[in-house]
Amino acid sequence: MATYLIGDIHGCYREFRSLLEKVDFNPNEDTLWLTGDLVARGPDSLAVLRHIKQLGSAVKLVLGNHDLHLLAVYAKISRNKPKDLLDELLTAPDSDELINWLRKQPMLQVDDELKLIMTHAGLSPQWDLETAKICAREVEAILRSDSYPLFLDVMYGDMPNNWAPELSGLARLRYSTNALTRMRYCFPNGQLDMICKSKPENAPAPLKPWFELPCKIPEGYSIIFGHWAALEGQGTPACIYALDTGCCWGGKLTMLRWEDKQYFSQNSLLTK
């Protein structure tokens, strides 16, 4: 039995299957953690979702910003961008089934036995773990409800960017969604910066990557995240693992086996 963690797949189905074959992944014995952004930009989002869904309880995943955007496109809230390569998925005969399955997936995964925390973008420095759990559950609840299109219609936006327990309603949901799926940089007080996408060495002062600020998670826990392909899996503290290595941009898809911390990778098979 093993625990495997894979970074953002982004519709790169062949690379995803190749990684699973490299480790002889057995869904009856092994567990697969996925950092979100399962779809868009790669050529086979439909095949990716179908395969992950059929793996059932062997998979622990979180939703990423591109997954949420797919939900918004499906709900006719946002435009279907040609570069996202979602047409095949949106017109498939099982599209409704797949989308309704996707919107019921978590925003946060926590395993207290393995001491693992996973979100798509990371964990806000302004949150402790209990606050993160509460805020994630709130977003999950609205996505699973019949009123989820109302939330998707207002989730786009960079404000508020400062956490306060008094935040409520759609403003609170937007902050939580941004922290869990879009965050990269923060100001020294932990306030989110939703603009800068540069590599850390090029970021303007006083911005810092969220993982360089003091962390409020319990001692001994590790954080797994994706989202930030420009990091190339490098430059994080020992207990924080960046797994998005830009497969859909011509990079590679990265897998980490948790028990022995061994990495596996598959170079992008996209035609350049």
N, C-alpha and C positions, 0 to 999 in steps of 0.2 A: 504494500500500500504506500502510495506517495502523493504528495501535494505539489501540483504544478501550477505556476503562475505565468500568464502570458500577457504581454502588452497589447496595445491597441491594434486590432486586426484590420479594421477599415476595409472590409470587403475583400481582403486578400485570402481567398479560400484555399488556393493551392498551397500557399506557404503555411497556412494554419494546419492543414491536413498533414503536410510534410513534417512539421514539428511533432505532432501527435504520434506519427509513425516512428520518428527517431527514438522516442522513449517507450514505444510499445504501450501507449496509453490504454488502460483498461477501465472503462467506466463502471465496471462492477466492483472495482477495488480502489481505484485512484480518484482523486478530486482535482478538478480544474478550476482555477480562479482566473477571471478575465477582467481587465481593468476598464472596460467600456470602450466606446467608439467602435462598436462591432461593425458598423456599416459606413458607407459613403467613401468616395474617392478611389477605392479599389473596384475591380470589375465584377465581383461576385458576391454582393451583399445578400442576395437571396439565398444562395447556397450556404453562406456563413450562418444566417439565422436558422435555416432549416436544420443544419447539423447541430448547432448548439441546443436548439429546442429539443431535438430527439435524444440528446444526452441526458436530459432530465435532471435528477437530483445529484448527478455527478458534477454538475457545474454550479459554481458560485460566481455571479457576475454583478457588476454595477453599471448603471447607465452613465454614458458620457454625453457631452454637448451635441455631438453629431447624432446620437440616438434620439435625444430629445428633439432635435431639428427634424428628424424623420417623422416623429409623431406629429409635429406641427404641420409638416407638409401633408401628411395623410389626412389631418383634420381640416385641411384647406386654410390654415392660418398663415402659412409661409409659402414662399415660392419654391418650386422644385428646380434647383440649379443644375444645369447640364453637367457641370464638373463633378457633381456628387454621384452620378451614375446610378440613380435609384429607380429608373423607369421599369426595369425588369421586376424589381421587388414590388413596386406599387401596383403593377398590372397583373401580378401572379394570381392564380386561382385561390391560393391560400393566403393572400395578402392580409385579409381581415383577421384571420386566425393568428398570423405571425405578429401583426401590430398589437393586437389585444393581449397577446402573451408578453410582448416586449414592455408595454406600459405598466405591467404588473411586477416588473423586476425591481430590485432594491437600488438605492442610491449609496448605500454604505454596507459593508460587510465587516463583521467583527467576530473573531474566533478567540475566545478567552483561553482555550487550551493551548492553541498554537501561538497565542499572543500576537495575532495578526489583525491589522486594520487595513481595509482597502476602500479607497474612493477613486473616482476618475482623476481628479486634479490634485488631491491632497487633503489636508486638514487645516482649517483656518487657525492661525496662532491665537485668535481671540476666543476659541472654543476649547473647553475641556471635552473629554470623550462622551460624557453623559449629555452635554448640550448638543454635540454632533449627532448623537443617536436620536434625540428628540426632534431636531430639525430635519434630519433625513426622513424620519417616519412621517413628518408632516407633508413633505413633498411627495413621498410615496402614496400617501392617502389621497391626495388630490388627483394624482395621475391615475389611480385605480378607480376613481369615482366617475360618474356619468358627466360631471361638470369639468372634466379635464381640459376640454378645449378652451374654457374661459381662462384657465391658468396659462396655457400655452400661448394665448394671445397677448399676455402681458409679461411673459418671462424674459423677453428680450430687453436689455437695458443694463446699464452699469451701476445704477443707484437703487437702494442705498449700498454703500461700500464699507460701512462701519457697523459692527455688531452691537446690539443692545438688547437685553432681555425684553424690553418693552416693545420692540418691533412686533408688528402684528399684520395680519391679512396678507395681501399680495406683496407688500414690501418685504415682509419677513420671508415669504416663499422665494422671492427673487434673490435676496441676499443668500439664502441657503443654497439655491441652485447654482449661483455664480461661484460660491466658495467650494462646492463639491465638484463642479464640472468645468469651470473656466479659469480658476485662479492660477496665477503664476507668481506674481510679485506682490509684495506688501510694503507699506511704509513702516517705519520703526515701531509704531504703536499697534501694528497688526492690521491696520486699515487696508482694504484691498485696493490694488491698482489694476484696473481692467484694460489698460491701454498697451503697456509695454509687452512686446513679445521677443525682445532681443535675447541673445545669449547672455548669461550672467556677467561675463566680463565686459559686455557693452552696455549694460543697463545704467541709466543715469542715477546719480545719487539723489535722494537717500534710499532708493528702492533696493530691496533685498529679496531673493527668492524666499518663498514662504517657509521653506525648510531650514533657513538660516536664522530664523527668529526663535526665541525661547518657546519650547513645546510644552503643552499642558497634558499630554497623554501619560498614562500610568507608566512607571518605570518597568522596563523589560519588554514593552510592546514595540512592534515594528510597523511602519506604514508602507504600504504598497500603492503606487499610483502610476498613471500613464500620462496622456494628454500632451506632454511637453517633449516633443520629438527632438527639438534642438539641443536638449541635454545629452542626447545619444547615450543615455543610461549612466552618465558620469557626474561626479561632483556633488553627490549627496552625502550626508552623514551616514555613519555605519548602520544605523537602525532604520534608514529610509531608502527604499528601492524604487528607482525610476525605470519603468519597463517599456516605455514607448520609444522605439528606435527607428521610427519612420519607414516602415515597410512600404506603405502606399506612396511614399515619395522617392522610392528607389533605394531605401536603406535595407533594413532587415527586420524580421519578426523575432522577438526575443522571449525565451522561456526560462524560468528559474525553478529548479526543483528545491523545495524549501528544506527538506530534511538534511541535505548535504551541501546546500547553497551552490550547486552546480548549474552553470548556465548552458543553454543550448540555443542555437540561432539558425535561421533560414534566411538566406539572402533573398531579396525581392526577385520575383520571376516576371515582373512587368517588363514589357518591351520598351526600351528606352529610345 
